[in-house]
Amino acid sequence: MPHSQTSAHRDRLKGVRIARGASPWLLPTVATAALSLARSRKSSRAKAIAVPATALAAGMLWFFRDPEREIAQGRVISPADGVVQSIMPWKDGRTRVAIFMSPLNVHVNRAPLAGTVTSVEHVPGGFVPAFNKESENNERVVWHFDTELGDIEMVQIAGAVARRIVPYIPQGTKVEQGDRIGLIRFGSRVDIYLPEGVEVAVEVGQPTTAGVTRIDRD
């Protein structure tokens, strides 16, 4: 999708769409539910399948929702919906803010700042639960953005169920703050590293909304 179509500054709470990258999971589930419902009047077997299939399809539609957002003002905004899991000073002076995303959260991630994507690196790894400390060695995608604050690193981390991270844009893409940049399928985690001297505005346990919650403080 062209960048102009993904500009989050044009989002105006118009409704909810389905996230890009959902098709491999969503289409078979919805097709099974529709077929079983169509046959349920004539087949007791289809009727037995229809209820759980429809419930699963509804769950998938909820999980892969991608609501429009009114993007907040601020230097750094949250890249993910979820809960702040940890705030950790790093040896190089940066501060890592880790956001845990449960299966109930929206799983489309957004650019925390405006800038240029300087690298998108896929790193193979394990699939332990995203709330586990060892999840730092999980399958992940490491992003770097060249921004007005310098280099900003963001990491999408797969969880025990999340086995696929889907980047939407390649290296070299210019993004506006709040643009959709990728999807993590099912429960997972997103880390963002704030540069030295940038004060954190959120607290551990605080809910966050991608594109809306401000991460830094003036």
C-alpha positions as CSV (number, residue, x, y, z in Angstrom):
1,M,0.0,0.0,0.0
2,P,1.4,3.4,-0.9
3,H,2.7,5.5,2.0
4,S,0.1,8.3,1.3
5,Q,-2.7,5.8,2.0
6,T,-1.2,4.8,5.3
7,S,-0.7,8.3,6.7
8,A,-2.1,8.1,10.2
9,H,-2.7,11.8,10.2
10,R,-5.7,11.2,8.0
11,D,-7.3,8.8,10.5
12,R,-10.4,10.3,11.9
13,L,-12.2,7.5,13.8
14,K,-14.2,6.5,10.7
15,G,-14.6,2.9,11.8
16,V,-12.7,-0.4,11.9
17,R,-11.0,-2.3,9.1
18,I,-9.3,-5.7,9.0
19,A,-5.5,-5.7,9.4
20,R,-3.3,-6.4,6.5
21,G,-1.7,-9.8,6.9
22,A,-4.8,-11.4,8.4
23,S,-5.9,-13.3,5.4
24,P,-4.0,-16.7,6.0
25,W,-5.8,-17.1,9.3
26,L,-9.0,-15.2,8.8
27,L,-10.3,-16.4,5.4
28,P,-10.3,-20.1,6.1
29,T,-12.0,-19.5,9.4
30,V,-14.7,-17.3,8.0
31,A,-15.2,-19.6,5.0
32,T,-15.7,-22.6,7.3
33,A,-18.2,-20.7,9.5
34,A,-20.2,-19.5,6.4
35,L,-20.3,-23.0,4.9
36,S,-21.3,-24.7,8.1
37,L,-24.1,-22.2,8.7
38,A,-25.4,-22.6,5.1
39,R,-25.6,-26.4,5.6
40,S,-26.8,-26.4,9.2
41,R,-30.5,-26.6,8.2
42,K,-30.0,-29.9,6.4
43,S,-27.2,-31.4,8.3
44,S,-26.9,-32.1,12.0
45,R,-23.1,-32.5,11.6
46,A,-22.9,-29.0,10.0
47,K,-25.0,-27.6,12.8
48,A,-22.6,-29.0,15.3
49,I,-19.7,-27.4,13.5
50,A,-21.5,-24.1,12.9
51,V,-21.5,-22.8,16.5
52,P,-17.8,-23.2,17.3
53,A,-16.8,-22.2,13.8
54,T,-18.9,-19.0,14.0
55,A,-17.5,-18.2,17.4
56,L,-13.9,-18.7,16.2
57,A,-14.6,-16.5,13.1
58,A,-16.0,-13.8,15.3
59,G,-12.9,-14.0,17.5
60,M,-10.6,-13.8,14.5
61,L,-12.4,-10.7,13.3
62,W,-12.0,-9.1,16.7
63,F,-8.4,-10.0,16.9
64,F,-7.5,-8.7,13.5
65,R,-9.4,-5.4,13.8
66,D,-7.5,-2.3,12.8
67,P,-9.3,0.8,14.1
68,E,-8.7,4.2,12.8
69,R,-7.0,6.5,15.3
70,E,-6.8,10.2,16.0
71,I,-3.0,10.5,16.4
72,A,-1.9,12.2,19.5
73,Q,0.6,15.1,19.8
74,G,4.0,14.4,21.3
75,R,7.6,13.6,20.4
76,V,7.2,9.8,21.0
77,I,3.9,7.9,21.0
78,S,3.2,4.3,21.8
79,P,3.8,1.9,18.9
80,A,1.5,-0.7,20.4
81,D,-1.8,-1.4,22.3
82,G,-1.1,-3.2,25.5
83,V,0.3,-2.7,29.0
84,V,3.7,-1.3,30.0
85,Q,5.5,-4.4,31.2
86,S,8.9,-2.9,32.2
87,I,10.9,0.3,32.0
88,M,14.6,-0.4,32.0
89,P,17.7,1.8,31.8
90,W,20.2,0.5,29.2
91,K,24.0,0.6,29.4
92,D,24.3,3.0,26.5
93,G,22.1,5.6,28.3
94,R,18.8,4.7,26.5
95,T,15.7,3.6,28.3
96,R,13.7,0.5,27.1
97,V,10.0,0.6,27.4
98,A,8.5,-2.9,27.0
99,I,4.8,-3.1,26.1
100,F,3.0,-6.5,26.5
101,M,0.2,-7.2,24.0
102,S,-2.4,-9.7,25.0
103,P,-4.6,-11.6,22.4
104,L,-7.4,-9.1,23.2
105,N,-5.3,-6.1,22.1
106,V,-5.2,-4.6,18.6
107,H,-2.0,-6.1,17.1
108,V,-1.2,-3.5,14.4
109,N,1.9,-1.5,15.4
110,R,2.5,2.1,14.5
111,A,5.5,4.4,14.0
112,P,6.4,6.1,17.3
113,L,7.9,9.1,15.5
114,A,8.1,10.6,12.0
115,G,11.2,9.8,10.1
116,T,12.9,7.3,7.7
117,V,13.1,3.5,8.2
118,T,16.8,2.9,8.1
119,S,16.6,-0.9,8.7
120,V,14.1,-3.7,9.2
121,E,15.9,-6.9,10.4
122,H,14.3,-10.2,11.0
123,V,16.0,-12.2,13.8
124,P,15.2,-15.9,14.3
125,G,14.5,-17.1,17.8
126,G,12.3,-19.0,20.2
127,F,8.6,-18.6,21.1
128,V,8.4,-18.4,24.9
129,P,5.5,-16.4,26.4
130,A,6.0,-12.7,25.7
131,F,5.7,-11.8,29.4
132,N,8.7,-14.0,30.2
133,K,12.1,-12.4,30.5
134,E,13.6,-14.9,28.2
135,S,11.3,-13.6,25.4
136,E,14.1,-11.2,24.6
137,N,15.5,-14.1,22.6
138,N,12.3,-14.8,20.7
139,E,11.6,-14.5,17.0
140,R,11.6,-10.7,16.4
141,V,11.9,-7.9,13.9
142,V,14.2,-5.0,14.8
143,W,13.4,-1.6,13.4
144,H,15.5,1.5,13.3
145,F,14.1,5.0,12.5
146,D,16.1,8.1,11.6
147,T,14.1,10.8,13.4
148,E,14.5,14.3,14.8
149,L,15.7,12.7,18.1
150,G,18.3,10.6,16.2
151,D,18.2,6.8,15.8
152,I,15.1,5.2,17.4
153,E,15.0,1.4,17.8
154,M,11.8,-0.5,18.1
155,V,11.5,-4.3,18.4
156,Q,8.5,-6.5,17.6
157,I,8.8,-9.7,19.6
158,A,6.7,-12.9,18.9
159,G,5.2,-14.7,21.8
160,A,4.2,-18.3,22.6
161,V,1.3,-18.2,20.2
162,A,2.5,-15.4,17.8
163,R,4.5,-17.2,15.2
164,R,4.5,-14.5,12.5
165,I,5.5,-10.9,12.4
166,V,4.4,-9.1,9.2
167,P,6.3,-5.8,8.4
168,Y,4.2,-3.5,6.2
169,I,7.0,-1.3,4.9
170,P,10.6,-1.8,3.8
171,Q,13.9,0.0,4.6
172,G,14.0,3.5,3.1
173,T,10.4,4.3,3.7
174,K,9.5,7.7,5.1
175,V,6.8,7.5,7.7
176,E,4.6,9.9,9.6
177,Q,4.1,9.5,13.3
178,G,1.4,7.0,13.9
179,D,1.6,5.3,10.5
180,R,0.9,1.6,10.5
181,I,4.1,-0.3,10.1
182,G,3.4,-3.9,10.8
183,L,1.4,-6.7,12.5
184,I,2.2,-9.4,15.1
185,R,-0.2,-12.3,15.0
186,F,-1.5,-13.1,18.5
187,G,-0.1,-12.3,21.9
188,S,3.3,-10.6,21.8
189,R,5.5,-7.7,22.9
190,V,6.9,-4.4,21.5
191,D,10.0,-2.7,22.9
192,I,10.9,0.9,22.2
193,Y,14.2,2.5,23.2
194,L,14.2,6.1,24.1
195,P,17.4,8.1,23.6
196,E,19.5,9.3,26.5
197,G,18.0,12.4,28.1
198,V,14.4,11.6,27.1
199,E,12.3,11.1,30.2
200,V,9.6,8.4,30.3
201,A,6.1,9.5,30.8
202,V,4.4,6.1,31.4
203,E,4.5,3.7,34.3
204,V,4.7,-0.1,34.7
205,G,1.2,-1.5,34.5
206,Q,-0.2,1.5,32.5
207,P,-2.3,0.7,29.5
208,T,-1.2,2.0,26.2
209,T,-2.9,2.7,22.8
210,A,-0.9,2.8,19.6
211,G,-0.8,6.2,18.1
212,V,-2.5,7.8,21.1
213,T,-0.5,7.2,24.4
214,R,2.5,9.5,24.7
215,I,5.6,7.7,25.9
216,D,8.0,10.6,26.6
217,R,7.7,13.7,28.8
218,D,8.6,17.3,27.9
